[in-house]
Amino acid sequence: MILRLLAVAALLPVPAFAQSLTSAEAAQIDTLVSGALGDTGVPSASIAVVRGGRIVFAKAYGKPSEAIAVADPKLPYQIASISKQFTAAAILLLEDEGKLSLDDTVAKYIPGITGGDRITIRQLLSHTSGLQDYWPQDYSFAAMAKPVSPQGIVDRWAKKPLDFQPGTQWQYSNTGYVVAGLIVEKVAHQPLLAFLQQRIFTPLDIRALDQDKAIGKAFPQGYGRFALGPVRPETPSADGWLYAAGELSMSAEDLAKWDVARLNRTTLPADDWAAQETPVKLADGSSNGYGLGVFTGSASGRRYVEHSGEAVGFLSENIVYPDDKAAIVVLTNSWFSDAVGRISAGVAKIVLPAAPASAEDTAALAGARTIYDQLRTGTLDRKRLTEDANFYFKPVALADYKTSLGVLGEPTAFVQTGKTRLRGGFVNRTYRITYPDRALSLSTYAEPGSNGRYEQLLVAPAS
């Protein structure tokens, strides 16, 4: 029967997007990626493209570390929060077996969590639980220098007062996924990663590692940068900080194998894929397009399923286009520029031409401009910073900001780009700062209110 099906399939017409990349398309991707790395100073990138439901391109660029001089598409990069969809898949598989329900409360499995008798597993996976995010910053805070256990994260952050009543708001929460990972382990009676290896990675021939183990001379080094200062190796966080919220390392090609499974509805039952991609609604009936570990939506008329990731020194993007049987994976070993977004958008234009769309918001513009001027003149008002932000702006950081930004003079334009969003109890906004010969981005996290202190102020090159 299998041979007969294969023979029939061979006679069917091949979809237009099933064709391998042309030499011209591959050359365009080479130019795009090399240009993005060169412009931003990002050391390396690993790229994979799925078209027609199969992987048609996998290539690495740049220098992954001082110990690895040649890029290798088989090297595993830290994919961080892209891991969340695997944690959600583990929950769905356990539900298939009747071992739990998405509508079970957290208290049924993990005691002592604030609101645990009201928070459901579905709310953990959809970021609607109200649990405070333990890592909203785009930098490594002081506590991350010491190892932590999942229970340690729960004890410090999941027992605080809720940020809102479960199901009434959406706010990204890594804490919720740590709790979800503990539930998987309690119900499956094995470590989360072991469960994923058995049920997902081995069947798909994916090499997936715990990112805490993907450190050293054999693996890509993560890099950071203070404003336009020198590119510096980042010190990885101590063991345990990402766990079920983002613990995985894999190559772009291996992540693309998961995307192929999503497109072809294999490995998981079809209704599990559908459940993951269905936006969860709030109590008032609204939704922001987040399902169970993935964002879903439509841009320029093209439907997508997407998630990005950030680990210490790493940024990643994974976006799937279900109706086109296509996907794009971009992994980099830096967390100081927009190279990931620039590359993923550029590759999409090459393999799936589409006009990008963006929204602008001008709220808090004057305050952001004032704080930026303080950064470039070295006169930062530390009263405007939270305790963690003050920790980040050590003398070397403030000096790099002043030295690299001060010489640029007055910008010709300063505008907000993208949408205002909540993250970890803070308001996140991104600004584009234009000069005659370059553009920068400023990412801010601020306490709510016009006089709210800043939790984060990060400047990086923009495309």
ABEGO torsion letter per residue (X at the ends): XAAAAAAAAAABBBBAAABBBBAAAAAAAAAAAAAAAAAAGBABBBBBBBBGGBBABBBBBEBABAABABBBAABBBBAEAAAAAAAAAAAAAAAAAGABBAABBAAAABBGBBGAAABBAAAAAAGAAGBBBABABABBBAAAABBBBAAAAAAAAAABBBABBBGABBBBBAAAAAAAAAAAAAAAGBBAAAAAAAAAAAAAGBBBBBAAABBEAABBBBBBBBEABBBBBBBBBBBGAAEAAGABBBBAAAAAAAAAAAAAGBGBBAAAAAAAABBBBBAAGBBAGBBBGBBBEBBGGBBBBBBBBBBBGBBBBBBBBAAAGBBBBBBBBBAABAAAAAAAAAAAAAABBBBBBBBBBABGAAAAAAAAAAAAAGABBAAABBAAAAAABBAAAAAAAAAAAAAAEBBABBBBBEBBBBBGGBBBBBBBBBBAABBBBBBBBBBBEAABBBABBBBBBBX
